[in-house]
């Protein structure tokens, strides 16, 4: 069927719909693993078909075009809803939107077969728009992620504008019976113009949702270790300097732990690097569980070496955290693809004074780590001297010092 569009606005509406569908489909060529994008592209193609049918028969006087238009539009709405639910990571069962929106299609079908109520088809389409876009706006405004709030709020605003457009359409549809043909034509032209603008705004909002999420993921990959999910070295140094400055400004202590897996090279040599990666991931989980201190910063510093920052922690709290980590690792069994493995960790602890830099604090903790390794591994060692105003000697009694450890260091293996 060749479309005979009734006005320039109808042609513009169809062109914008088809152009948007083509644009989102082309995005799939470079972003094929985005299920939300696939759903949005499919919804735009269905809407393009619906617009084509509406403009082929602007009055929708025949049952066939009317019902097919409604079916395409409703299915497009369901796919749009599915795409947004996937984007916000709260997948929506298909039966929910179908259960809400399908009755509208049934009523349209009955009207075409039996009732023939003037303006009912258009009023039901507007009602569908109000329900759909209210649902979409609610999904976006419900607990938006902090880093993605801008795109969520903008898209929710656009969907709210769609709701207002649908409500206006309901009012216009109710006045058609008493209006002159001129007024009807003017009202339809205004709604169509607004619809074109809203479609462009909707596509822009969906693009904004996608772009902000991609930027957030890129920033995440740039600042986090791809294997363990902890901060990487550069991100740790940046976050550590800020945290140390904040602790110093509020006159609070600041502790740092350097953690190194014992004999990790043997694991790689005996079981392979994939098993070694599993051990590293397991240790990252243990670190997260043991770092219960508020504001703790965890990072993979390189290879099998990790760092834990504890803003506000004195020597006693830092040593307690280190000992609990040593014990948790010692008691754990890692279910790798090769076998259930056991491993241990050595930890060096240092607490900042009022003048040291972050790099100097890491160096102090590294020296403590060296002494923990020299004292038999599988233990934590802290620099003695009471950095941060708390004496490290309060952690352990003199007879708990490990053999071969000088007076400047205190080591403990843990219970």
Buried (B, 14 or more C-beta within 10 A) or exposed (E): EEBEBBBEBBEBBBBBBBBBBBEBBEBBEEBEEBEBBBBBBBBBBBBBBBBBBBBBBBEBEEBEBBBBBBBBBBBBBBBBBBBBBBBBEEEBEEEBBBEBBBEBBEBBBEBBEEEEEEBBBBBBBBBBBBBBBBBBBEBBBEEBEEEBEEBBEBBBBBBBBBBEBBBBBBEBBEEBEEEEEEEBEEBBBEBBEBBBEBBBBBBBBBBBBBEBBEEBEEEEEEBBBEEBBBBBBEBBBEBBEEBBEBBBEEEBBBBBBBBBBBEBEEBBEEBBEEBBBBBBBBBBBBBBEBBEBEBBBBBBBEEBBBBBBBBBBBBBBBBBBBBBBBBBBBEBEBEBEBEEBEBBBBBBBBBBBEEBEBEEBBBBBBBBBBBBBBBBBBBBBBBBBBBBEBBBBEBBEEEEBBEEBEEEBBBBBBE
